[in-house]
């Protein structure tokens, strides 16, 4: 993981967010492990990245979303979680 500077809004410029990927773990497992950490208010699952991964931030709690097509964000629900098995 690493800090990604940006000129747009969001939590990245303030050092309150990171975009990351992990090797040796499936994307759904990565998401479920991140869910266990209370510090993450926002968790975004990005299956559309070259190396699928997560956006993690310390903002408002309970925000969860997924993006499988660039700029197309969906709320994570049961169907989205099922689809993560195939990413």
N, C-alpha and C positions, 0 to 999 in steps of 0.2 A: 504494500500500500504506500501511497505517497500523497503529499499535498499537491493539489492541482490549482495553480493560480488562474483566476478568471477576471475578466473585466465586467461581466454581467452580474446580476443580482444573485441571491441565494446564499447558502452557508459557506461555500468554498472561499470567497475572498476574506472572510473573517477567521479562517482556519478552523471552522466548526464542521467541516465535511471532508470526506475522502471518497474517492472512487477506487475500487480495488477488485482484484480477481485472485483466485486461489487455484493452485494446481493440486491434483491428487484428491479432490473432493468434488462431488457433484453439486451443481448449482443449487438444487433444492436443499441439500444438506448444509451448504454454506449459509443459505437464508435462515434455516431453522436454528443453526448455531448462533447467528447474529441476533435472532429473536430472544435468546437467553440473556443477552447483555442489556441491562437496564439503561445504560448510557445512551443508547441509540433511540432518538425520538423518531427519526425518519429512516426507513429502509426501502430502497428502490432496487428492484431486480432487473438487470439489463441483459436480456438474452440476445439483443441485437448488436452488442459490441463484438469486435474481432475476437476478443477473449471474454466471454460472458462473465459478468461479475455483479458486484453490489455497489450502490451508493449508500453510504452511512453518514448520518449527521446527528448532531446533538440538539436539534431544534425541537419544536412542539412534539409531544409524545403521540404515538399511535398512527402516524402517517405511514402507509404501506402502499406501494404501487409497483407495477411491472411495465416494462417496455420491450416489446419483441420486434417492433417496427419503429425506426427512428421517428421521434416526435409524436408517437401514438401511445399514450399512457393509460393504463387501466388499473382500477383498484384491485388489490389482491383479494380474491375470494376462493372458494373451494375449487372451482373450475380452473382458475389460473394456477393454483397450487398443483393440480393434477397435470396440467400442461408442462410444468417445470420438469417433470420426470423425463420428458423427451428432449430437453434442451441440451 
